[in-house]
């Protein structure tokens, strides 16, 4: 079975970490730099029959932030059951609570490294 996860972040460094983790795990990766593009790529992949194991998304992004992305993902029957974990440098507990109310499965704090991503992805795929 081929596993796929989605990584959405406007930081080139974080996207590089997503790529490295996917390569080390032997997983496919849907990579995007904002919520609009990420949502489109996720829906397109599902329409092609690709099963996405987890979505890791930054909260603060241009065009569509993580909260808006979560609302779209959780309101779409095709994407609502995909686990979503937020990645952020935010320390606002209210924002964390809001993300959980929207259906986020977790919250990772930046800075992030490859091991954090590998462990998280494996938790949702194995």
C-alpha positions in Angstrom: 0.0 0.0 0.0 1.2 3.5 -0.9 0.7 6.1 1.8 0.1 9.7 0.9 0.1 12.8 3.2 -0.5 16.4 2.4 1.8 19.2 3.7 0.7 22.8 3.4 2.9 25.6 4.5 4.1 28.9 3.0 7.6 28.4 4.4 10.1 26.9 1.9 12.0 25.4 4.9 8.9 23.6 6.2 8.0 22.3 2.7 11.6 21.0 2.4 11.1 19.2 5.8 7.8 17.7 4.4 9.7 16.4 1.3 12.5 15.0 3.3 10.1 13.2 5.7 8.1 11.8 2.8 11.2 10.5 1.0 12.6 8.9 4.2 9.3 7.2 4.8 8.8 6.2 1.2 5.4 8.0 1.1 3.8 10.1 -1.6 3.4 13.8 -0.8 0.9 16.4 -1.8 2.7 19.7 -1.3 1.3 23.2 -1.3 2.2 26.7 -0.1 -1.3 28.0 0.7 -4.8 26.8 1.7 -6.4 27.4 -1.7 -3.8 25.4 -3.6 -3.7 22.7 -0.9 -7.4 22.2 -0.9 -7.6 22.0 -4.7 -4.7 19.4 -4.8 -6.3 17.3 -2.0 -9.7 17.2 -3.7 -8.1 16.5 -7.1 -6.1 13.6 -5.5 -9.2 12.1 -3.9 -11.1 12.3 -7.2 -8.2 10.2 -8.7 -8.7 7.6 -6.0 -5.7 8.6 -3.9 -6.2 8.0 -0.2 -4.7 10.7 2.0 -3.6 9.6 5.4 -3.1 13.0 7.1 -3.0 16.7 6.3 -0.4 18.8 8.1 -1.2 22.5 7.6 0.2 25.8 8.8 -2.3 28.1 10.3 -0.9 31.5 9.2 -0.7 31.4 5.4 -1.6 33.8 2.6 -4.7 33.5 0.4 -6.5 31.0 2.7 -5.3 30.4 6.2 -5.4 27.1 8.1 -8.6 27.8 9.9 -10.4 28.6 6.6 -8.9 25.5 5.1 -10.1 23.4 8.0 -13.7 24.7 7.6 -13.6 23.7 3.9 -12.1 20.3 4.5 -14.5 19.4 7.3 -17.5 20.6 5.4 -16.7 18.5 2.3 -17.9 14.8 2.7 -14.9 13.6 0.6 -12.3 15.2 2.9 -14.0 15.6 6.3 -12.6 12.3 7.7 -9.0 13.0 6.8 -7.0 13.7 10.0 -5.8 17.3 10.1 -2.9 18.6 12.2 -2.0 22.2 12.5 1.5 23.4 12.5 2.2 26.8 13.9 4.4 29.2 15.9 1.2 30.5 17.5 1.0 30.1 21.3 -2.6 31.3 21.5 -4.6 28.6 23.5 -7.9 30.0 22.1 -6.7 29.4 18.6 -5.7 25.8 19.5 -9.2 25.3 21.0 -10.8 26.8 17.9 -8.8 24.4 15.7 -9.9 21.4 17.7 -13.6 22.5 17.6 -13.2 22.6 13.8 -12.0 19.0 13.9 -8.2 19.2 14.0 -6.6 16.1 15.4 -3.5 17.8 16.7 -1.3 20.8 17.1 2.5 20.9 16.4 4.6 23.8 17.4 7.4 25.3 15.2 10.3 25.0 14.9 9.7 21.7 13.2 12.2 19.0 12.2 12.0 15.9 10.0 11.6 13.5 13.0 8.5 15.4 14.2 6.9 15.0 10.8 7.9 11.3 10.4 6.6 10.4 13.8 3.3 12.3 13.3 2.7 10.8 9.8 3.6 7.3 11.0 1.1 7.7 13.9 -1.7 8.1 11.4 -0.6 5.5 8.9 0.6 2.5 10.9 
